Amino acid sequence: PAAARQRFQSELEFVQSLANPDYLHHLAQNLYFDDERFREYLVYLQYWRDLPYCLHIVFPHCLRMLELCVGDDDFVAALKRPDFKDTVMAQQNQAWRYRASKGGDPSIRANPSG
């Protein structure tokens, strides 16, 4: 039980870290995606996209990033480029602002610069 809880928490934390374009860029720059064992681990982690596991996800973008890291080699190759990382980050920011403007977190709407 304690080992299972630790594994659950570790995998959840890792999956959610995939929502961070800077972290994805770091992984790409350091050739993690070139390691077949790492790619297999990402395939294994696809279960987080299903119920009940996805209910524990706080940053839903991580699930899309996980999907892209497994199934889109062009996306993975582009992650090595700083300009692409910046584009992904800008798109995330725009999505969050759009969601906030449609009734999401009022603190985001109240602070357009943050």
LOTI-969551 format. One record per residue (C-alpha): residue number from 0; chain; z, y, x. Coordinates in Angstrom, 1 decimal, always signed. Example, Ala and Ser with C-alpha at 12.3 -4.5 7.8 and 13.67 -1.06 7.14 Angstrom:
# LOTI-969551
k:0, c:A, Z:+7.8, Y:-4.5, X:+12.3
k:1, c:A, Z:+7.1, Y:-1.1, X:+13.7
# end
This chain:
# LOTI-969551
k:0, c:A, Z:+0.0, Y:+0.0, X:+0.0
k:1, c:A, Z:+0.9, Y:+2.6, X:+2.7
k:2, c:A, Z:-2.2, Y:+1.6, X:+4.7
k:3, c:A, Z:-4.4, Y:+1.8, X:+1.6
k:4, c:A, Z:-3.0, Y:+5.2, X:+0.8
k:5, c:A, Z:-3.6, Y:+6.4, X:+4.3
k:6, c:A, Z:-7.2, Y:+5.1, X:+4.2
k:7, c:A, Z:-7.8, Y:+6.8, X:+0.8
k:8, c:A, Z:-6.5, Y:+10.1, X:+2.1
k:9, c:A, Z:-8.4, Y:+9.9, X:+5.3
k:10, c:A, Z:-11.7, Y:+9.1, X:+3.6
k:11, c:A, Z:-11.1, Y:+11.8, X:+1.0
k:12, c:A, Z:-10.5, Y:+14.4, X:+3.7
k:13, c:A, Z:-13.6, Y:+13.3, X:+5.6
k:14, c:A, Z:-15.8, Y:+13.3, X:+2.6
k:15, c:A, Z:-14.6, Y:+16.8, X:+1.5
k:16, c:A, Z:-15.2, Y:+18.1, X:+5.1
k:17, c:A, Z:-18.9, Y:+17.4, X:+4.5
k:18, c:A, Z:-18.9, Y:+20.5, X:+2.2
k:19, c:A, Z:-18.6, Y:+22.6, X:+5.3
k:20, c:A, Z:-22.0, Y:+23.6, X:+6.8
k:21, c:A, Z:-20.3, Y:+24.4, X:+10.1
k:22, c:A, Z:-18.9, Y:+20.9, X:+10.3
k:23, c:A, Z:-22.2, Y:+19.3, X:+9.4
k:24, c:A, Z:-23.9, Y:+21.5, X:+12.1
k:25, c:A, Z:-21.3, Y:+20.3, X:+14.6
k:26, c:A, Z:-21.9, Y:+16.6, X:+13.6
k:27, c:A, Z:-25.7, Y:+17.1, X:+14.0
k:28, c:A, Z:-25.4, Y:+19.0, X:+17.3
k:29, c:A, Z:-23.2, Y:+16.3, X:+18.7
k:30, c:A, Z:-25.7, Y:+13.6, X:+17.6
k:31, c:A, Z:-23.3, Y:+11.8, X:+15.2
k:32, c:A, Z:-26.2, Y:+11.2, X:+12.8
k:33, c:A, Z:-28.1, Y:+9.4, X:+15.6
k:34, c:A, Z:-25.3, Y:+6.8, X:+15.7
k:35, c:A, Z:-26.2, Y:+3.9, X:+13.4
k:36, c:A, Z:-22.5, Y:+3.0, X:+12.8
k:37, c:A, Z:-21.8, Y:+6.6, X:+11.7
k:38, c:A, Z:-24.8, Y:+6.4, X:+9.3
k:39, c:A, Z:-23.6, Y:+3.1, X:+7.9
k:40, c:A, Z:-20.1, Y:+4.7, X:+7.4
k:41, c:A, Z:-21.8, Y:+7.5, X:+5.3
k:42, c:A, Z:-23.5, Y:+4.9, X:+3.2
k:43, c:A, Z:-20.2, Y:+3.1, X:+2.7
k:44, c:A, Z:-18.6, Y:+6.4, X:+1.6
k:45, c:A, Z:-21.1, Y:+6.8, X:-1.3
k:46, c:A, Z:-18.5, Y:+5.2, X:-3.6
k:47, c:A, Z:-16.8, Y:+8.6, X:-3.7
k:48, c:A, Z:-19.6, Y:+9.7, X:-6.0
k:49, c:A, Z:-18.4, Y:+7.3, X:-8.7
k:50, c:A, Z:-15.5, Y:+7.3, X:-11.1
k:51, c:A, Z:-12.5, Y:+7.3, X:-10.6
k:52, c:A, Z:-12.9, Y:+8.5, X:-7.0
k:53, c:A, Z:-14.9, Y:+11.6, X:-7.7
k:54, c:A, Z:-12.0, Y:+12.9, X:-9.8
k:55, c:A, Z:-10.1, Y:+13.5, X:-6.6
k:56, c:A, Z:-12.8, Y:+15.7, X:-5.1
k:57, c:A, Z:-11.9, Y:+19.4, X:-4.9
k:58, c:A, Z:-15.2, Y:+20.5, X:-3.2
k:59, c:A, Z:-18.0, Y:+19.0, X:-5.2
k:60, c:A, Z:-20.7, Y:+20.2, X:-2.8
k:61, c:A, Z:-19.4, Y:+17.5, X:-0.4
k:62, c:A, Z:-20.9, Y:+14.8, X:-2.7
k:63, c:A, Z:-24.4, Y:+16.4, X:-2.5
k:64, c:A, Z:-24.1, Y:+16.8, X:+1.2
k:65, c:A, Z:-23.1, Y:+13.2, X:+1.5
k:66, c:A, Z:-26.1, Y:+12.2, X:-0.5
k:67, c:A, Z:-28.4, Y:+14.3, X:+1.7
k:68, c:A, Z:-26.9, Y:+13.1, X:+4.9
k:69, c:A, Z:-27.6, Y:+9.5, X:+3.8
k:70, c:A, Z:-31.0, Y:+9.9, X:+2.2
k:71, c:A, Z:-32.8, Y:+12.9, X:+3.7
k:72, c:A, Z:-33.7, Y:+12.6, X:+7.4
k:73, c:A, Z:-35.4, Y:+16.0, X:+7.3
k:74, c:A, Z:-32.1, Y:+17.6, X:+6.1
k:75, c:A, Z:-30.2, Y:+15.8, X:+8.8
k:76, c:A, Z:-32.6, Y:+17.0, X:+11.5
k:77, c:A, Z:-32.5, Y:+20.5, X:+10.2
k:78, c:A, Z:-28.7, Y:+20.6, X:+10.4
k:79, c:A, Z:-29.1, Y:+20.9, X:+14.2
k:80, c:A, Z:-30.5, Y:+24.4, X:+13.7
k:81, c:A, Z:-28.1, Y:+27.3, X:+13.3
k:82, c:A, Z:-30.5, Y:+29.2, X:+11.0
k:83, c:A, Z:-30.5, Y:+26.2, X:+8.6
k:84, c:A, Z:-26.7, Y:+25.9, X:+8.7
k:85, c:A, Z:-26.6, Y:+29.6, X:+7.8
k:86, c:A, Z:-29.0, Y:+29.1, X:+4.9
k:87, c:A, Z:-27.0, Y:+26.2, X:+3.5
k:88, c:A, Z:-23.8, Y:+28.3, X:+3.8
k:89, c:A, Z:-25.5, Y:+31.2, X:+2.0
k:90, c:A, Z:-26.8, Y:+28.9, X:-0.8
k:91, c:A, Z:-23.3, Y:+27.5, X:-1.3
k:92, c:A, Z:-21.8, Y:+31.0, X:-1.4
k:93, c:A, Z:-24.5, Y:+32.0, X:-4.0
k:94, c:A, Z:-23.7, Y:+28.9, X:-6.1
k:95, c:A, Z:-20.0, Y:+29.7, X:-6.1
k:96, c:A, Z:-20.6, Y:+33.3, X:-7.1
k:97, c:A, Z:-22.9, Y:+32.3, X:-9.9
k:98, c:A, Z:-20.4, Y:+29.8, X:-11.2
k:99, c:A, Z:-17.6, Y:+32.4, X:-11.0
k:100, c:A, Z:-19.8, Y:+34.9, X:-12.9
k:101, c:A, Z:-20.1, Y:+32.3, X:-15.7
k:102, c:A, Z:-16.4, Y:+32.1, X:-16.3
k:103, c:A, Z:-15.0, Y:+30.4, X:-13.1
k:104, c:A, Z:-12.2, Y:+31.6, X:-10.9
k:105, c:A, Z:-11.5, Y:+35.3, X:-11.9
k:106, c:A, Z:-10.3, Y:+36.0, X:-8.3
k:107, c:A, Z:-13.8, Y:+35.4, X:-7.0
k:108, c:A, Z:-15.3, Y:+37.8, X:-9.6
k:109, c:A, Z:-12.8, Y:+40.5, X:-8.8
k:110, c:A, Z:-13.5, Y:+40.3, X:-5.1
k:111, c:A, Z:-17.2, Y:+40.4, X:-4.5
k:112, c:A, Z:-16.9, Y:+40.6, X:-0.7
k:113, c:A, Z:-14.6, Y:+37.6, X:-0.3
# end
